[in-house]
Amino acid sequence: MKQRTEKLIAALPQGFEAALISTDVNRFYFLNFDSGDAGTVLILPGKTYFIIDSRYIEIAEANVKEAEVILEKEALEQVRDLLAEHGVKHLYMENKATIAYESRVRKALPGVEIDASETLTNAIEAVRAVKSEEEFDAIRRAQAITDACFTHMLSYIKPGIREIDAALEMEVFMKGHGAGKLAFDTIFISGAKTSLPHGVPGDKRIEAGDFVTMDFGANVDGYCTDMTRTVAVGAVTDEQKQVYHTVLEAQLAACAFAKAGYKGCEVDKVARDIIYGAGYEGFFGHGLGHAVGIEIHENPRYSTKCEDIIKAGMVMTVEPGIYLPGKFGVRIEDTTFVREDDCEIIGKSPKELIIL
């Protein structure tokens, strides 16, 4: 974790003195320790402190290797004393902290210049965006569980099954096969509901002729993966086949195109041009994809507006879709590792149209 703090310091303006980390995901990123919503991380050049309450102190002392663990009494008073000890006069804090917390920090640290602009948050996001081999490994293991879940569901799905029961089946399978938790709330929807990109599983029962969309992912060692597959039950119409194969063509083309050096909007355009060219302009409303890591949605994005340059080491989803309101929708998604010359699709689940 020391390398992460060193990268952060290098990404911040010259003359860095200290940074205060208070959000859950960034505490985890810099300490590799999940304390929920508790704890304060103070990063200084060459030294990191973790102030944590009595609920977590014993396990933190045993597991946090790259920071000095301090029992929390009055956290901001302890931060004040540490800053004074090190002669710190300028402190960065995340702009994602609450306004109330920022106010408390300013009140507790008189005489210290507080920078709560986007500077620290942007620097952290830039460091987090490029993953290490250890992070890749966690995501690969999460994807292996996700792939196994899809295979399991191919034998589970049949007419009469309720969406909500199928979603629960997926969640139990992933946790039972090594997921520490879910990457996000599982989407399992069928029939006309598949036209809803983020539809919620309900009491609807699967019927013959339905498309079924599953958007799901496991979380292993704090890292997420994200996959979507759409399958058919019983039979498909010519229109369903056309939409499916258009989405598949767009997804495969974008995956083949993506590599380091392109802007996010350039990758998005590859898939969007195929979908629009097939006559479905206006039926693909969301971006093509997003970065994945500790959080399921990170930056940068594959979208029409993203001018960020995609770098080797980023983990990006590719998830085009076509959604016909009141009829059906199709989305196909993979998590990919961006390389200098290509992108690696880490999932092994088939993408050809499956009719159960």
LINBELRA-V439023 format. One line per field, one symbol per residue. ss: DSSP state (H for helix, E for strand, L for the rest). phi: phi as a letter, one per 40 degrees, with the letter a starting at -180 (. if undefined). A space follows every 10 residues. Layout:
ss->???
phi->???
This chain:
ss->LHHHHHHHHH HLLLLLLEEE ELLHHHHHHH HLLLLLLLLE EEEELLEEEE EELLLLHHHH HHHLLLLEEE ELLLHHHHHH HHHHHLLLLE EEELLLLLHH HHHHHHHHLL LLEEELLLHH HHHHHHHHHL LLHHHHHHHH HHHHHHHHHH HHHHHHLLLL LEHHHHHHHH HHHHHHLLLL EELLLLEEEE HHHHHLLLLL LLLLELLLLL EEEEEELEEE LLEELLEEEE EELLLLLHHH HHHHHHHHHH HHHHHHHLLL LLEHHHHHHH HHHHHHHHHH LLLLLLLLEE ELLLLLLEEE EELLLLLLEL LLLLEEEELL EEEELLLEEE ELEEEEEELL LLEEELLLLL LLLLEL
phi->.cdcccccdc ccddgdbabb bbcdccdccc bfacbgcbhb bbbbdgabbb cacccbcccc ccbcbbaccb ccbbdccccd ccccdcgcbb bcbccccccc cdccccccbc gbcbbbccdc cccccccccc cccccdcccc cccdcccccc dccccccadh ccdcccccdc ccccccbhcc accaccbbba gcccccdbcb dacdbcbdgc cbbbbaacbb fgbbbaabbb bbbgabcccc cccdccccdc ccccccccac hccdcccdcd ccccccccgb cgbbccccia cbacbcbbbc bcacbccccc bcgcbbcbac abbbdgbaab bbbbcbbcbc babccccbcc bccbbc
